[in-house]
């Protein structure tokens, strides 16, 4: 497993692990030293993920109490059932289930409890990434990375209001004599239609906006509800915009990474591939970006230029963006990333949507979004290409125009040649099977 970037919180957990603290002791230390509340199980999951990179040197600082063989452990057995259940589901309905649908399926089968849905989804992610334990053995049976449907797709299907069409009756084949006569008439008409006038050329068509550019650019943004507006702002910059819709599904990220791999296969070096990320400046938004950074390397993407472009703390102050409350809504669990966010960035937070107000959208477009894209586009390359291709076509060196008596003679010569070929040699081009002797 290749290395990946650690978030500030992961880095602290790693340091405490290297000091010899157990998961429980790390939980207590985070609370005492940094006022960060993180359960022992959450720390365990983070350490398992960090262990996938040997360079992190994650240590086992507690005695493992599990005595059952891995194959007899609950989550190992549940994951081993997943491929069969997916196959049956797909055969029955004609499409793959999402990971959450499969979690409900296992809940209906009585294999997991309602409170274990999140744990089930996390286990399927671990199985699809092929994570290993301290001995280098798979934690769970390996699942295909795209075994579930992509639950981040915006929509499928369309509103079909097309008009009905009358049935078209079948028609009998033409009689051979009629068919041949029509073909001969077409040939005769071709002679008459010939007028000797040259074909006119066409203007050149300039290539794409990024033709021959050294840099490749994509924009990823957090909010599905902003996708249409976001694309409208950069329509004339001709780059792809992708919405991860919060915490990205593994399938979504996998497909994004497969797309970036094709970009490298097309000849772009990783350092010339630029992905700008636009997300909420709040505890979850920042953590989602850290999640994406970790997953990219795990999915085979290395060395690209991935940048957080907006929203930032400085942008909040400069443009006086409306703020959001970090207070936990009634009935919801506290955000585990909240205290770390406040410690690192303060209490000012807002959504990406704040840039799309009437007052702020022009600043977002002209001060942040377009300048970030334009720095990678060489206008001189584009202008030279347009100048080369956006020109009228050259005229023919020799203009041939037949008219009057000359045109009549040309037609006569064409008819004589066609007649001569038909009389003496046209059978030479006929299929060989027409000349084979009847063996019967």
N, C-alpha and C positions, 0 to 999 in steps of 0.2 A: 504494500500500500504506500502510495506516495505521500509526501508531506503536505500539510495544509495550514493555513493561517489560523492562529488562535485568537479568540476574543480576549479582551482584558480580564474578564472573569475567569475564563478557562486558564489563562496564564497564572492567575493567583492560585487556582486549585492545583495546577501542576506544581507550583513552587511548594505548596503545603504538602503535597504528596511526596516530593523529594525530601522533605524534612522528616519523613517517616510517619506522618499522621494518618490514622485510619479515616474511612469515609465519615464516620460519626464525629471524629475529632476535627476534621476539616469543616464540617457543618458548624460546629461550635466556634471554631476560629474565625470563620467568615462573619458570624454574628457578632463576636467580640471585637474583632479588629476593624471590620468595615461596615458593620450594621447591615449585613446582607443575609437574608433568611433563605436558605436553600436546604431542602431535605436531604437526608442521607441517600435516598434512592436517586434523586436528581444528580447528586454528585457522582454516584456510581455510574449513571448513564454517560455523563460527560467524560469520566475517566476511561470508560470502555471505548468511546469514540476516539479520544486522544491516543489510546493504545494502538490504534490502527496505523499510526506513524511511529515506527521504531525509534526515530530520533527524539521523541518526547520522553522515552525511558520511563514510562509509567510503571510504578512499583505496586506490588501486592502487599499492603501494610496491615492486613488483617487475616485471621485464620478463616478459611472458607468452611462454612458449616454444612455445605451441600454434600451429601454422601451418595446420592443416587447417580447412576451413570447419566451422561448427558441425554442419551436416547430416551430415558424414562422421565426426564423433567417436563413439566407441564407445557411451557412455551415451545420447547423443541418439538414435542409431539404435535402441538396445534399447528405450527408452521409446516410440519411434514404433511398435514392434511390439506393445506391450501391449494396446491396444484390440482388435486383431484376435484375439489369443490369448484374451482374456477373452470375447469374443463366441462364439468356437468352443467354449470350455469350457462356457459357460452353456447353449448350445444342446444340447450333448452330455449334460450331467448335470442340467440344470434348475435350477441355482443358481449364484450367482457364487462364484468362488474367493477365498480370502483373499490378502493380499499375499504372505505367506510361501509359500503353495501355488504362486502364480505364480512366485516366485523359484525353487522347485524345478523347476517346469515349464521355465523358461529354462535351468536347469542341465542338465536332461535333453536339451534341444535343443542343448547345447554352446555356448550363447551367453554364459554366465557360468560362472565357476569357483566351487567350493565356498566359498572364502574371500571371495567377492564378494557373498554373499547379503545381508549387512547393508548393503552399498553399494547394492544393487539396491533394497531397501526404502526407504532414505533418498532415493534418486533419485525413487521414485514419490511420496513425500511432497512433495518439492520440486515435482514436476510437478503434483500436485493443488492445491497452494497457489498455483501460477502465479508462482513466483519469477523475477526478472529479473536480468540481469547489469548491469555498470556502464554499459552503453549503453542500458539500459531494454528489452532484448530478452529474450524467454523463454529460460531456461536449457535447458528441455526442452519437447517438445510438451505442451500442456495436457491433463491427464486429468480426468475427472469426479471430484468430491470423494468420491463414494460408489461408485466403480467396483468396489471390492472388497467382500467380505462383511464384516460387523461381527465381528471376531475377539474382541470382549470380551463378547459375549452369554453369559449364564450357561448356558442350556440351551434345547433345542428339543424338541418332541414330548412325549409323555406315556405312562405305563404303561397300556395299554388292556386292561382285563380285563372289558369289558362283556359281558353275556350275549347269546347268539345269539337272533334273533327269527325266528319262523315267517313265511314269505311270506304276503302278503295277496292273495287272488285278486281279479281284476277283477269288477265287478258290472254288470249291464245297467242302462240308463237306466230310470227309472220311466215307466209309462204316463202320458200327459198327464192323463187323468181322475183317476188316483190322486194325482198331484202337486197338482192344483188342489183336490181334496177335502181333502188334508192342510193346505194353506194356509188354506182356509176354516175347518177345524176349529181351527187355531191362533188365528184371529181370534175365533171364538166363545169359545174358552177364555180369551182375553185379557179379554173382558168379564166373565167369571165371576171371574177372578183379581183384578180391580180391587176394592180395598177402601177407597179414599179415605184411607188412612193416609199422613201426610207422611213424606218421607225424613229419616232422622236425619242430623245433621251429623257431622263428624269433627273431632277435635282438630287444632290447627295443628301443623306440624312445623318445628322450628327449622332454620335454615340451617346451613351448614358452620362448622367451627371458625374459619376465616379469612374468613367472610362480612363484607364491607364493611371489612375491614382494609386499611390503607394499605400495609403491608409484605408482600412476597412472600419466602418462605424456602425454600431447598433445602439439603440436606446431601450433600456428596461425600466419600467415604472411599476409602482406597487399597486395602483388602483385600477380595477377593471372599469369603474364608472368614469374614469378620466381618459380611457383609451381613445375614444373618438375625438375628443377635444385635443388630446396630445398630438395625435396624428395630423390633425388639421393645422396645427401650429408649424409643423415641419414638413408639410406635404411637398413643398418645392425644394427640399433638401434630399429627397429620395433615399431615405434609409428606413430600415425596419424598426418598428416599435413593438415591444412585447410587454404584456402586463402579467406579473407573477401572482397577482391576487392574494396578497398577504404572504403567509408562509408557503413557499413554493412547493407544489407537489413534486415528488421525485420524478414522475413521468415528465412533467413540464420541464424541469431542469435537464433531464436526460436528453430530451429532444432539442433543447437549446444548445446543449453541448455537442450533440451530433451535428447540428447546423454549423457550429463554429469549427468543428473538425473538417467539414467540407470546405470551409473558407481557407483553412491552412493547406488543404490538399490542392486548392486552386492556386497556391503560390504565395500567399501572404504569410510573412513571419509573425509569430505570436506577438512580438513587441509592436507590430503595426496593426494589431487588432484592438480596437477601442470600444469598450462597453461602458456607457454612462448610466449610472443608476440614480433614479429619482424616487424618493420615498418619504414617508412620514418621519418627522423629527420627534420621535417619542420612544418610550422603552421598547415597544414591540417592533417599530420600524427599524431601529438600529440593530436589534437582535436578528431581524430577518435578513439584513444585509450580511451580518456575520455568518449566518446559516448558509447563504449562497456562496460566500467566499470559501467556506470549508468544503462544500459539496463539489465545486468546480474541479479541483484537483482530484478528488475521489472519482470523478466521472471522466478523467482523462484530459482536462484542459489545464495547460501550464503556461505561465509567462505572459498572458495577455494583460492589457492595460484596463483593469476594472476600477472605475472611480465612482465615489459617491459625489454627485453633482449638486443635488438639492433634496430636501431642504437642509440648511445648516443653521447653526446658532447665529453666525454673523449675518446671514440673510434675514433671519427673523428681526434682528435689530435694525438693519439697514432699511428694510422695506416696511417696518412696523406691521408685521403680519399679525392677524388675529390669533390669539393663543387658545389652547385647549387645556382643560383641567386634567391633572394627573390623579385626581381622587378616584378611588375605586367605586364604580357604580353599585348601588344596592343590589344584593343578590348575586353579585359576581365575586369570584375569587380574586385576591390581590395579585397584581402582575408581578411575577418573580424577578423581572428585569428592572422594576421601577427604581429601587434604591440604588442600584449600580448606575443607572442612567443619571439620576440626580447627583450622585457623587462625582461623576465624570463631567456632566454637561450642565448641571443646574436644573431648575424647575420650569424653565420656559420650553414649551413644547407646542407643536402644531402639526396639522396634516398637510400633505402635498396640495390638497384641495384649496388651501388658503391662498395659493398663488393663482388660482383660477377665478378670483373675484374680478369684477369690472375694473377695479382700481389697480390690481396687481398683475393681471395676466400680461399686459404689455411689457412690464418689467421682467417678468419671467421669460417671455419670448425673446426680447431684444437684448437683455443684459446677461442672461444665464444660458438659456437653451441654445439659441442660434450661435452665439460666440463659441460655445463648447464644440459644436459640430464644425463650424467654419474653420477652426484652427487646423483641422486635418485635411481640408480641401484646398488643393493648389489651383487657384483660378487661372493661372497662366497656362497650365496643361489643358484645362477645359477650354479656354478661349482659343488656343491654337488648334485644338481638335475641331471646334465649331467652324473656325475660319477655313480649315482644310476641306471639310465635308459639306458645309452649307453653301454650295456654289452651284450655278447652272451647269449642266452637262456639256461636254465639248460637242461641237457640231460635226457631222460626218465630213471626212476629207473630200469625198466624192459624192456629189448629189446626183442621184439617178431619178429622172422623172420621165416617164413615157406618156405621150399624148398623141391624139390624132392618128395619122397613118402609121407612125412608128409603133404605137401601142397595138394597132391591128396586126402588124407583122409579128410582134412578140407573141401575141396570143396564137397566131397561126403556127409559129414554130413550136410552141408548147404543145398544141394539139397534135402536130405531126410526130413529135417525140413520144408522147404518151401512146399514140396509135401504133407506132413502130414497136415499142416495147411490149405492148399487149399482143401484137400479132406474132412476134418471134420468140420472146424470151420470158414472159411473165410467169410461166409454169416453173421456172428454175427456182423461184422463191417459195413455191408451195411446200407444205409439210411433206416429209419423206413418206409418211405412212400412206399418202394417196397413191404412191407408185408401187407399194408392196404387192406382190402377187398373192392371190387368194390361195392359201395352203389347202383349203378344203376343196 
